[in-house]
Amino acid sequence: MNDSSGKTRNEFKGTISSQKIEFNKIKQEIKLLENKIELNLNNNKKIEMKLMNNNEIKEQIDYNINTIKEANKTANEIIDRNNMMNTELKRQGNVLLNVHLKMGEAEENLSTIQQLRQVMQNRDLFYRLKLYAMAILLFFANILVLYIKFK
C-alpha cells in the first residue's frame, strides 16, 4: 500500500501542482482579460468623449456658420442701404445742381431786368425833363405872345 499510496500521493501532488500551475495561468489570463476589458472600456470612454467633443465641435461650427451667415446678411443689407443712399445723394446732388443753374439763369434775368428798369427810369427822367422844358418854353411863349399882343 505504501507503494501504491506513495505513488498515488505523488500523482496526487503532481496533479495538484499542475492544477495550481493551470490555475495560476488562468488567473493571469483573467487578469490580462480584465486589463484588456478595462483598456477597451477606457478606449470606449475616450471614443465617446471624442464623439462628444466632435459633436460639440460640430455644434460650435454650426453655430459659427449661422453667425457668419447672419453677419453676411447684415453686411449685404448695409451695402444695399449704402448703395441706395449713394443713389439718393446723387439724385439730390443733380437736383441741387439744377437749382444752382436755374438760380444763375434767374440772376441773369434779374440783372437784365434791373438794367431795363434803369434804362426805363433814365428815359422817364429824360421825358419828364423834356416835358418840363416844353411846359416852361410854352409858358414863356405864352408870355411872349401876350406881351406882343398887348404891346
C-alpha positions as CSV (number, residue, x, y, z in Angstrom):
1,M,0.0,0.0,0.0
2,N,2.8,2.2,0.7
3,D,3.9,1.8,-2.7
4,S,0.7,2.3,-4.2
5,S,-0.3,5.0,-1.8
6,G,3.1,6.7,-2.3
7,K,2.6,6.6,-5.9
8,T,-0.9,7.9,-5.6
9,R,0.3,10.7,-3.3
10,N,3.0,11.7,-5.8
11,E,0.5,11.5,-8.5
12,F,-1.9,13.5,-6.4
13,K,0.8,16.1,-5.6
14,G,1.7,16.2,-9.3
15,T,-1.9,16.7,-10.3
16,I,-2.3,19.4,-7.6
17,S,0.8,21.2,-8.7
18,S,-0.2,21.0,-12.3
19,Q,-3.6,22.2,-11.4
20,K,-2.0,25.1,-9.4
21,I,0.0,26.0,-12.4
22,E,-3.0,25.8,-14.6
23,F,-5.0,27.9,-12.0
24,N,-2.2,30.5,-11.9
25,K,-2.2,30.6,-15.7
26,I,-6.0,31.0,-15.8
27,K,-5.6,33.7,-13.1
28,Q,-3.1,35.5,-15.2
29,E,-5.2,35.2,-18.3
30,I,-8.2,36.5,-16.3
31,K,-6.0,39.5,-15.2
32,L,-4.9,40.0,-18.8
33,L,-8.6,39.9,-20.0
34,E,-9.6,42.3,-17.2
35,N,-6.8,44.7,-18.3
36,K,-8.0,44.3,-21.9
37,I,-11.6,44.9,-20.9
38,E,-10.5,47.9,-18.8
39,L,-8.5,49.2,-21.7
40,N,-11.5,48.7,-24.0
41,L,-13.7,50.5,-21.6
42,N,-11.2,53.3,-21.3
43,N,-10.9,53.4,-25.1
44,N,-14.7,53.4,-25.4
45,K,-14.9,56.2,-23.0
46,K,-12.3,58.1,-24.9
47,I,-14.1,57.4,-28.1
48,E,-17.4,58.6,-26.5
49,M,-15.5,61.7,-25.2
50,K,-14.1,62.2,-28.7
51,L,-17.6,61.8,-30.2
52,M,-19.0,64.2,-27.6
53,N,-16.1,66.6,-28.4
54,N,-16.8,66.1,-32.1
55,N,-20.5,66.7,-31.6
56,E,-19.7,69.8,-29.5
57,I,-17.2,70.9,-32.2
58,K,-19.8,70.3,-34.9
59,E,-22.4,72.2,-32.9
60,Q,-19.9,75.1,-32.4
61,I,-19.1,75.0,-36.1
62,D,-22.8,75.1,-37.0
63,Y,-23.3,78.0,-34.6
64,N,-20.3,79.8,-36.1
65,I,-21.6,79.2,-39.6
66,N,-25.0,80.6,-38.6
67,T,-23.4,83.6,-37.0
68,I,-21.3,84.2,-40.2
69,K,-24.4,83.8,-42.4
70,E,-26.3,86.4,-40.2
71,A,-23.3,88.7,-40.3
72,N,-23.0,88.3,-44.1
73,K,-26.8,89.0,-44.4
74,T,-26.4,92.1,-42.3
75,A,-23.3,93.2,-44.3
76,N,-25.3,92.8,-47.5
77,E,-28.2,94.8,-46.1
78,I,-25.7,97.6,-45.1
79,I,-24.2,97.5,-48.6
80,D,-27.7,97.7,-50.2
81,R,-28.6,100.7,-48.0
82,N,-25.3,102.3,-48.8
83,N,-26.0,101.9,-52.5
84,M,-29.5,103.3,-52.1
85,M,-28.1,106.3,-50.1
86,N,-25.4,106.9,-52.8
87,T,-28.2,106.8,-55.5
88,E,-30.3,109.2,-53.4
89,L,-27.4,111.5,-52.8
90,K,-26.5,111.6,-56.5
91,R,-30.1,112.4,-57.3
92,Q,-30.2,115.2,-54.7
93,G,-26.9,116.5,-56.0
94,N,-28.3,116.7,-59.5
95,V,-31.4,118.5,-58.1
96,L,-29.1,121.0,-56.3
97,L,-27.0,121.4,-59.5
98,N,-30.2,122.1,-61.5
99,V,-31.4,124.6,-58.8
100,H,-28.0,126.3,-58.9
101,L,-28.1,126.6,-62.7
102,K,-31.7,127.9,-62.6
103,M,-30.6,130.4,-59.9
104,G,-27.8,131.5,-62.3
105,E,-30.4,132.0,-65.1
106,A,-32.7,133.8,-62.7
107,E,-29.8,136.1,-61.6
108,E,-29.0,136.8,-65.3
109,N,-32.7,137.6,-66.0
110,L,-32.8,139.7,-62.8
111,S,-29.7,141.7,-63.8
112,T,-31.2,142.1,-67.3
113,I,-34.5,143.3,-65.8
114,Q,-32.6,145.7,-63.5
115,Q,-30.7,147.1,-66.5
116,L,-34.0,147.5,-68.4
117,R,-35.6,149.2,-65.4
118,Q,-32.6,151.5,-65.1
119,V,-32.9,152.4,-68.8
120,M,-36.6,153.0,-68.4
121,Q,-36.0,155.2,-65.4
122,N,-33.4,157.2,-67.3
123,R,-35.8,157.6,-70.2
124,D,-38.6,158.5,-67.8
125,L,-36.4,161.2,-66.3
126,F,-35.4,162.4,-69.8
127,Y,-39.0,162.6,-70.9
128,R,-40.1,164.4,-67.7
129,L,-37.2,166.8,-68.1
130,K,-38.3,167.3,-71.7
131,L,-41.9,167.8,-70.7
132,Y,-41.0,170.3,-68.0
133,A,-38.8,172.1,-70.6
134,M,-41.6,172.2,-73.1
135,A,-44.0,173.4,-70.4
136,I,-41.6,176.2,-69.4
137,L,-41.0,177.1,-73.1
138,L,-44.7,177.2,-73.7
139,F,-45.2,179.3,-70.6
140,F,-42.6,181.7,-71.9
141,A,-44.0,181.5,-75.3
142,N,-47.5,182.4,-74.0
143,I,-46.0,185.3,-72.0
144,L,-44.2,186.5,-75.1
145,V,-47.3,186.2,-77.2
146,L,-49.3,188.1,-74.6
147,Y,-46.6,190.7,-74.3
148,I,-46.5,191.2,-78.1
149,K,-50.3,191.2,-78.3
150,F,-50.8,193.8,-75.6
151,K,-48.0,196.0,-76.7
